[in-house]
Amino acid sequence: MKSEKSWKRFYLFLMIFFCAIYVPVSLLEWLGGDGGIPITAVVVGVALPFIRKNNLTQIKEKRNKEA
């Protein structure tokens, strides 16, 4: 239970940073013509929610097997 809660907090901080700060800033820089296509920002912005869901599901399954 404690492990799941700490992972949820970790992913919350990652999601806030990447989805609210990094991805929009990268896209605005790209649209402004200051940089190249922000492939990394788009990939991370799309993949992070799936990574989070998969990891939390694995933690729940592991906890259920132990109980």
PyRosetta script that sets phi, psi and omega in degrees:
from pyrosetta import init, pose_from_sequence

init()
pose = pose_from_sequence("MKSEKSWKRFYLFLMIFFCAIYVPVSLLEWLGGDGGIPITAVVVGVALPFIRKNNLTQIKEKRNKEA")
pose.set_psi(1, -46.1)
pose.set_omega(1, -179.5)
pose.set_phi(2, -65.6)
pose.set_psi(2, -37.5)
pose.set_omega(2, 178.5)
pose.set_phi(3, -62.7)
pose.set_psi(3, -44.0)
pose.set_omega(3, 180.0)
pose.set_phi(4, -62.8)
pose.set_psi(4, -41.9)
pose.set_omega(4, -179.5)
pose.set_phi(5, -64.8)
pose.set_psi(5, -41.1)
pose.set_omega(5, 179.9)
pose.set_phi(6, -68.6)
pose.set_psi(6, -36.1)
pose.set_omega(6, 176.9)
pose.set_phi(7, -67.6)
pose.set_psi(7, -38.4)
pose.set_omega(7, 177.8)
pose.set_phi(8, -61.9)
pose.set_psi(8, -41.2)
pose.set_omega(8, 178.2)
pose.set_phi(9, -65.1)
pose.set_psi(9, -42.8)
pose.set_omega(9, 178.2)
pose.set_phi(10, -59.0)
pose.set_psi(10, -47.8)
pose.set_omega(10, 179.8)
pose.set_phi(11, -67.4)
pose.set_psi(11, -31.3)
pose.set_omega(11, 176.2)
pose.set_phi(12, -61.0)
pose.set_psi(12, -47.1)
pose.set_omega(12, 178.2)
pose.set_phi(13, -63.7)
pose.set_psi(13, -41.5)
pose.set_omega(13, 177.6)
pose.set_phi(14, -62.7)
pose.set_psi(14, -44.6)
pose.set_omega(14, -178.7)
pose.set_phi(15, -64.2)
pose.set_psi(15, -41.7)
pose.set_omega(15, 178.5)
pose.set_phi(16, -62.7)
pose.set_psi(16, -46.3)
pose.set_omega(16, -178.2)
pose.set_phi(17, -64.3)
pose.set_psi(17, -53.5)
pose.set_omega(17, -174.0)
pose.set_phi(18, -72.8)
pose.set_psi(18, -48.4)
pose.set_omega(18, -173.3)
pose.set_phi(19, -80.8)
pose.set_psi(19, -24.1)
pose.set_omega(19, -178.0)
pose.set_phi(20, -103.0)
pose.set_psi(20, -21.4)
pose.set_omega(20, -176.0)
pose.set_phi(21, -120.3)
pose.set_psi(21, -60.6)
pose.set_omega(21, -171.2)
pose.set_phi(22, -64.9)
pose.set_psi(22, -50.7)
pose.set_omega(22, -177.3)
pose.set_phi(23, -64.4)
pose.set_psi(23, -48.9)
pose.set_omega(23, 179.3)
pose.set_phi(24, -62.6)
pose.set_psi(24, -39.4)
pose.set_omega(24, 179.3)
pose.set_phi(25, -64.9)
pose.set_psi(25, -42.8)
pose.set_omega(25, 178.7)
pose.set_phi(26, -62.9)
pose.set_psi(26, -42.0)
pose.set_omega(26, 178.9)
pose.set_phi(27, -66.7)
pose.set_psi(27, -39.8)
pose.set_omega(27, 177.9)
pose.set_phi(28, -65.6)
pose.set_psi(28, -38.8)
pose.set_omega(28, 176.4)
pose.set_phi(29, -63.6)
pose.set_psi(29, -40.0)
pose.set_omega(29, -180.0)
pose.set_phi(30, -66.7)
pose.set_psi(30, -43.6)
pose.set_omega(30, 179.6)
pose.set_phi(31, -68.0)
pose.set_psi(31, -29.5)
pose.set_omega(31, 177.7)
pose.set_phi(32, -77.4)
pose.set_psi(32, -10.0)
pose.set_omega(32, 176.8)
pose.set_phi(33, 87.7)
pose.set_psi(33, 11.6)
pose.set_omega(33, -177.8)
pose.set_phi(34, -88.4)
pose.set_psi(34, -15.6)
pose.set_omega(34, -176.3)
pose.set_phi(35, -144.7)
pose.set_psi(35, 179.1)
pose.set_omega(35, 177.8)
pose.set_phi(36, -81.5)
pose.set_psi(36, -176.5)
pose.set_omega(36, 179.4)
pose.set_phi(37, -63.8)
pose.set_psi(37, 127.6)
pose.set_omega(37, -175.2)
pose.set_phi(38, -81.5)
pose.set_psi(38, 67.6)
pose.set_omega(38, -177.3)
pose.set_phi(39, -61.3)
pose.set_psi(39, -43.8)
pose.set_omega(39, -178.9)
pose.set_phi(40, -60.3)
pose.set_psi(40, -44.5)
pose.set_omega(40, -178.5)
pose.set_phi(41, -64.0)
pose.set_psi(41, -41.2)
pose.set_omega(41, -179.2)
pose.set_phi(42, -68.5)
pose.set_psi(42, -43.9)
pose.set_omega(42, -179.7)
pose.set_phi(43, -62.9)
pose.set_psi(43, -46.7)
pose.set_omega(43, 179.6)
pose.set_phi(44, -65.0)
pose.set_psi(44, -41.8)
pose.set_omega(44, 179.8)
pose.set_phi(45, -62.9)
pose.set_psi(45, -32.5)
pose.set_omega(45, 179.2)
pose.set_phi(46, -85.2)
pose.set_psi(46, -39.5)
pose.set_omega(46, -173.6)
pose.set_phi(47, -79.4)
pose.set_psi(47, -31.3)
pose.set_omega(47, -173.9)
pose.set_phi(48, -58.4)
pose.set_psi(48, -43.9)
pose.set_omega(48, 177.5)
pose.set_phi(49, -62.3)
pose.set_psi(49, -35.7)
pose.set_omega(49, 178.4)
pose.set_phi(50, -70.5)
pose.set_psi(50, -39.6)
pose.set_omega(50, 176.8)
pose.set_phi(51, -62.0)
pose.set_psi(51, -44.3)
pose.set_omega(51, 179.4)
pose.set_phi(52, -59.7)
pose.set_psi(52, -49.3)
pose.set_omega(52, -178.2)
pose.set_phi(53, -61.6)
pose.set_psi(53, -44.2)
pose.set_omega(53, -178.9)
pose.set_phi(54, -64.2)
pose.set_psi(54, -45.1)
pose.set_omega(54, -178.9)
pose.set_phi(55, -64.2)
pose.set_psi(55, -45.7)
pose.set_omega(55, 179.9)
pose.set_phi(56, -65.5)
pose.set_psi(56, -34.9)
pose.set_omega(56, 176.4)
pose.set_phi(57, -64.9)
pose.set_psi(57, -42.1)
pose.set_omega(57, 177.8)
pose.set_phi(58, -63.5)
pose.set_psi(58, -39.9)
pose.set_omega(58, 178.7)
pose.set_phi(59, -64.2)
pose.set_psi(59, -42.5)
pose.set_omega(59, 179.2)
pose.set_phi(60, -64.9)
pose.set_psi(60, -41.6)
pose.set_omega(60, 179.2)
pose.set_phi(61, -64.5)
pose.set_psi(61, -41.3)
pose.set_omega(61, 178.5)
pose.set_phi(62, -62.8)
pose.set_psi(62, -42.7)
pose.set_omega(62, 179.2)
pose.set_phi(63, -63.9)
pose.set_psi(63, -40.3)
pose.set_omega(63, -179.7)
pose.set_phi(64, -67.7)
pose.set_psi(64, -33.8)
pose.set_omega(64, 177.6)
pose.set_phi(65, -69.0)
pose.set_psi(65, -35.3)
pose.set_omega(65, -179.3)
pose.set_phi(66, -74.3)
pose.set_psi(66, -27.1)
pose.set_omega(66, -176.3)
pose.set_phi(67, -79.4)
pose.dump_pdb("model.pdb")
